[in-house]
Amino acid sequence: MIARPNVIESFANGRERHAHGTGEFPCGAFAGALSDFLGGGVERHWHPDFEFFVLGEGSAMLVLTDRELRLGAGDLVLINSNAIHSIAPLDGCAGRFRSIVCATSVLAGDAGGVISKRCIGPLCRSGDTAWLFPAATNAIEMASFETSFSAFEDESPGYELRARSGLSAIVSRACLGDVVSARRRSSSQERALRLMLEFISSAYGRHLTAEDIAAAGGVSVRECQRIFSALLGQTPGEALLERRVSVARGLLAYSDESIASIALACGFSDQAYFSKRFKRICGCSPREYRCGMRSGVENAKSR
């Protein structure tokens, strides 16, 4: 079965809320367009699973904590376990994509086995956040991806084995270390960042200072600013504003709360300031955004 998501729901610390696949086979396949997601792309999140992502058209930007990877049509990228990431379409394209998100245990097998000890475990703990397989040179890896994805399309008996086989072939290339990779920064910095993002995500409705955010990560204000700049390319204040606007988008789209109430609930001092900041980020006013989202839903229902 191929799911068609349009929103990433996450816990306060940014970890994706929903498990992928089933309890017996924690591996799921997805297809759609990046532009269909609330906010126009996959917002920043993380999960303990591997993600195999293929861009089908146009171009997109994969943002990690250490670098940005521009993806072109046909590129395949393997995103590592626990890597914080977001993906947005570029150049006005819809960003059609397919992806498979798979628990590391599916590929590792027995926790005490040789594959877990020598391959999957070290790969998860490596300094790499992602591995890029460019379209021009990834014919073998794409064939493996197609094997796995087609298994989810028909779900005939034994599809789990076919899916696992294809994904294992891709991971084996990453284990060999002969593909373009993105390196993690400091693991201690990532831990502090997750704590600070968790705090921002749970306390966005309050008045927050840089000192508050830094304290949540157990670091100084200067180190807090350095971590956000190095890993996310933004300031703590920008991350806070991003979270507030993200929550506001969801409330505008799926609730009947007044715009003034939403502004206050999301930590903005008044509706005018909220509208100004929202328009700067989203390119339209909160009212225009709400109308656009609801007309889109009605159009979808009428098809």
C-alpha positions as CSV (number, residue, x, y, z in Angstrom):
1,M,0.0,0.0,0.0
2,I,1.3,3.4,-0.9
3,A,0.3,6.3,1.4
4,R,-0.1,9.9,0.2
5,P,0.8,12.1,3.2
6,N,0.2,15.9,3.4
7,V,1.4,16.7,6.9
8,I,4.2,15.5,9.2
9,E,3.0,15.2,12.7
10,S,5.7,15.3,15.3
11,F,6.2,15.2,19.1
12,A,7.5,18.2,20.9
13,N,11.1,17.2,20.3
14,G,10.6,17.0,16.5
15,R,10.4,13.2,16.3
16,E,7.8,12.1,13.9
17,R,4.7,11.0,15.8
18,H,3.5,8.1,13.7
19,A,5.2,4.8,13.2
20,H,5.8,3.6,9.6
21,G,4.3,0.4,8.3
22,T,3.0,-2.1,10.8
23,G,4.1,-3.6,14.1
24,E,5.1,-6.8,12.3
25,F,6.8,-5.0,9.4
26,P,7.7,-1.4,10.4
27,C,8.4,-0.2,6.9
28,G,6.1,2.0,4.8
29,A,6.0,3.5,1.3
30,F,4.8,7.0,0.3
31,A,4.2,9.0,-2.8
32,G,2.9,12.5,-3.6
33,A,4.1,16.0,-4.1
34,L,6.1,18.1,-1.7
35,S,3.9,21.1,-2.5
36,D,0.9,19.1,-1.1
37,F,2.3,19.3,2.4
38,L,1.0,21.9,4.8
39,G,3.5,24.7,4.4
40,G,4.6,23.7,0.9
41,G,7.2,21.1,1.9
42,V,8.2,18.5,4.5
43,E,8.9,20.5,7.6
44,R,11.9,19.8,9.9
45,H,11.5,16.5,11.8
46,W,13.4,13.3,12.5
47,H,12.7,9.7,13.1
48,P,14.8,6.6,14.2
49,D,14.2,5.0,10.8
50,F,16.1,5.1,7.5
51,E,14.4,7.1,4.8
52,F,14.9,6.3,1.1
53,F,13.8,9.4,-0.9
54,V,13.5,9.7,-4.7
55,L,12.7,13.0,-6.4
56,G,10.6,12.4,-9.5
57,E,10.6,15.9,-11.1
58,G,12.1,19.4,-10.9
59,S,14.4,20.2,-8.0
60,A,14.2,20.3,-4.2
61,M,16.4,21.2,-1.3
62,L,17.1,18.7,1.5
63,V,18.2,20.6,4.6
64,L,20.2,18.7,7.2
65,T,21.9,19.9,10.3
66,D,25.3,20.2,8.6
67,R,24.6,21.1,5.0
68,E,22.0,21.5,2.2
69,L,21.8,19.0,-0.6
70,R,20.1,20.2,-3.8
71,L,18.2,17.3,-5.4
72,G,17.4,16.9,-9.1
73,A,14.9,14.7,-10.9
74,G,15.9,11.0,-10.5
75,D,18.3,11.6,-7.5
76,L,18.0,9.1,-4.7
77,V,19.0,10.0,-1.1
78,L,19.3,7.8,1.9
79,I,18.7,9.8,5.1
80,N,20.2,8.3,8.2
81,S,18.5,7.3,11.4
82,N,17.8,10.2,13.8
83,A,18.9,12.8,11.3
84,I,17.0,16.1,11.6
85,H,15.9,17.1,8.1
86,S,13.4,19.0,5.9
87,I,12.7,18.9,2.2
88,A,11.2,21.7,0.1
89,P,10.6,22.0,-3.7
90,L,12.5,24.6,-5.7
91,D,11.9,26.7,-8.8
92,G,8.1,26.5,-8.4
93,C,7.8,22.8,-9.2
94,A,5.4,20.5,-7.3
95,G,8.2,18.2,-6.3
96,R,6.7,14.8,-7.1
97,F,8.4,12.2,-4.9
98,R,8.4,8.6,-3.7
99,S,9.9,7.4,-0.5
100,I,10.3,4.4,1.8
101,V,10.7,4.8,5.5
102,C,12.1,1.7,7.2
103,A,13.0,0.8,10.8
104,T,16.7,-0.1,11.0
105,S,15.7,-3.4,12.7
106,V,14.1,-4.6,9.4
107,L,17.5,-4.5,7.7
108,A,19.6,-5.3,10.7
109,G,17.8,-8.5,11.7
110,D,18.8,-10.0,15.1
111,A,20.4,-7.4,17.4
112,G,23.3,-9.7,18.2
113,G,23.8,-10.8,14.6
114,V,26.7,-9.9,12.3
115,I,24.6,-7.6,10.1
116,S,23.6,-5.5,13.0
117,K,27.0,-5.4,14.6
118,R,29.1,-4.8,11.5
119,C,26.8,-3.0,9.1
120,I,23.6,-1.3,10.3
121,G,24.7,-0.4,13.8
122,P,28.0,1.4,12.7
123,L,26.1,3.1,9.9
124,C,23.5,4.6,12.3
125,R,26.3,5.7,14.6
126,S,28.5,7.1,11.9
127,G,29.1,10.8,11.3
128,D,26.9,10.8,8.2
129,T,23.4,12.3,8.1
130,A,22.6,11.3,4.5
131,W,24.1,9.6,1.3
132,L,23.3,11.0,-2.1
133,F,23.0,8.8,-5.2
134,P,22.9,11.2,-8.2
135,A,20.6,10.3,-11.1
136,A,23.5,10.1,-13.5
137,T,25.2,7.2,-11.7
138,N,22.5,5.5,-9.6
139,A,21.1,3.0,-12.1
140,I,21.8,0.0,-9.8
141,E,20.5,1.7,-6.7
142,M,17.4,2.9,-8.5
143,A,16.7,-0.6,-9.7
144,S,16.9,-1.7,-6.1
145,F,14.5,1.0,-5.0
146,E,12.0,0.1,-7.8
147,T,12.1,-3.5,-6.5
148,S,11.2,-2.4,-3.1
149,F,8.6,0.2,-4.1
150,S,6.8,-2.2,-6.5
151,A,6.6,-4.7,-3.6
152,F,4.6,-2.2,-1.6
153,E,2.3,-1.5,-4.6
154,D,1.1,-5.1,-5.0
155,E,1.7,-6.5,-1.4
156,S,1.6,-10.0,-2.8
157,P,2.8,-12.8,-0.5
158,G,6.4,-12.3,0.4
159,Y,6.5,-8.6,-0.6
160,E,8.3,-7.9,2.7
161,L,11.3,-10.0,1.5
162,R,11.4,-8.2,-1.8
163,A,11.2,-4.8,-0.1
164,R,13.9,-5.6,2.4
165,S,16.2,-7.0,-0.4
166,G,16.1,-3.8,-2.4
167,L,16.7,-1.5,0.5
168,S,19.5,-3.7,1.8
169,A,21.3,-3.3,-1.6
170,I,21.1,0.5,-1.3
171,V,22.3,0.5,2.3
172,S,25.3,-1.8,1.4
173,R,26.6,1.0,-0.9
174,A,26.5,3.5,2.0
175,C,28.3,1.0,4.1
176,L,31.1,0.8,1.5
177,G,31.6,4.5,1.8
178,D,31.9,5.3,-1.9
179,V,29.0,7.7,-2.2
180,V,28.5,11.4,-1.5
181,S,27.7,11.8,2.2
182,A,26.8,14.7,4.5
183,R,28.7,14.7,7.8
184,R,27.2,15.2,11.2
185,R,28.6,17.9,13.4
186,S,29.1,17.2,17.1
187,S,26.8,14.7,18.7
188,S,26.7,16.8,21.8
189,Q,25.6,19.8,19.7
190,E,22.8,17.7,18.1
191,R,21.6,16.6,21.6
192,A,21.5,20.2,22.8
193,L,19.7,21.2,19.6
194,R,17.0,18.6,20.1
195,L,16.5,19.7,23.7
196,M,16.1,23.3,22.5
197,L,13.8,22.5,19.7
198,E,11.7,20.4,22.1
199,F,11.5,23.4,24.4
200,I,10.5,25.8,21.5
201,S,8.0,23.3,20.2
202,S,6.2,22.9,23.6
203,A,6.5,26.6,24.8
204,Y,6.0,28.5,21.5
205,G,2.9,30.2,22.9
206,R,4.8,31.9,25.7
207,H,7.1,34.9,25.7
208,L,10.6,33.3,25.2
209,T,14.0,34.8,25.4
210,A,17.4,33.5,24.1
211,E,18.3,32.8,27.7
212,D,15.2,30.5,28.1
213,I,16.1,28.6,24.9
214,A,19.7,28.2,25.9
215,A,18.9,27.0,29.4
216,A,16.7,24.3,27.9
217,G,19.7,22.9,26.1
218,G,22.0,23.3,29.0
219,V,24.3,25.7,27.1
220,S,25.2,29.4,27.2
221,V,23.4,31.9,25.0
222,R,26.5,32.2,22.8
223,E,26.7,28.4,22.4
224,C,23.0,28.3,21.7
225,Q,23.4,30.8,18.9
226,R,26.4,29.0,17.6
227,I,24.6,25.6,17.5
228,F,21.5,27.1,15.7
229,S,23.7,28.8,13.2
230,A,26.0,25.8,12.5
231,L,23.3,23.1,12.4
232,L,20.2,24.9,11.1
233,G,21.6,28.1,9.5
234,Q,19.2,30.3,11.5
235,T,19.0,32.1,14.9
236,P,17.0,30.7,17.9
237,G,14.5,33.5,17.3
238,E,14.0,32.5,13.7
239,A,13.5,28.9,14.7
240,L,10.9,30.1,17.3
241,L,9.1,32.2,14.7
242,E,9.1,29.2,12.2
243,R,7.5,27.0,14.8
244,R,4.8,29.6,15.7
245,V,3.9,30.1,12.0
246,S,3.8,26.4,11.4
247,V,1.3,25.9,14.3
248,A,-0.7,28.9,13.0
249,R,-0.9,27.4,9.5
250,G,-2.5,24.2,11.0
251,L,-5.0,26.2,13.1
252,L,-5.9,28.4,10.1
253,A,-6.5,25.4,7.9
254,Y,-8.2,23.0,10.3
255,S,-9.9,25.1,13.0
256,D,-12.6,27.8,13.2
257,E,-10.7,29.9,15.7
258,S,-10.5,33.6,14.9
259,I,-7.3,34.9,13.5
260,A,-6.9,37.1,16.6
261,S,-7.2,34.1,18.9
262,I,-4.8,32.1,16.8
263,A,-2.3,34.9,16.9
264,L,-2.3,35.0,20.7
265,A,-2.3,31.2,21.0
266,C,0.9,31.1,18.9
267,G,2.8,33.6,21.0
268,F,2.2,36.8,18.9
269,S,1.5,40.0,20.8
270,D,-1.3,41.1,18.5
271,Q,-3.0,40.2,15.3
272,A,-1.3,43.0,13.3
273,Y,2.1,41.8,14.2
274,F,1.1,38.2,13.5
275,S,-0.2,39.1,10.1
276,K,2.9,40.9,9.2
277,R,5.3,38.1,10.2
278,F,3.0,35.5,8.6
279,K,2.9,37.2,5.3
280,R,6.7,37.7,5.2
281,I,7.1,33.9,5.6
282,C,4.2,32.5,3.7
283,G,3.7,35.2,1.1
284,C,0.1,35.8,1.9
285,S,-2.0,37.0,4.8
286,P,-3.5,34.6,7.4
287,R,-6.9,35.3,6.0
288,E,-5.8,34.6,2.4
289,Y,-4.0,31.4,3.6
290,R,-7.2,30.2,5.3
291,C,-9.4,30.8,2.3
292,G,-6.9,29.2,0.0
293,M,-6.6,26.1,2.1
294,R,-10.3,25.7,2.4
295,S,-11.0,26.2,-1.3
296,G,-8.4,23.6,-2.0
297,V,-10.2,21.1,0.2
298,E,-13.5,21.9,-1.4
299,N,-12.0,21.4,-4.9
300,A,-10.5,18.1,-3.9
301,K,-13.9,16.9,-2.6
302,S,-15.6,17.9,-5.9
303,R,-13.3,15.8,-8.0
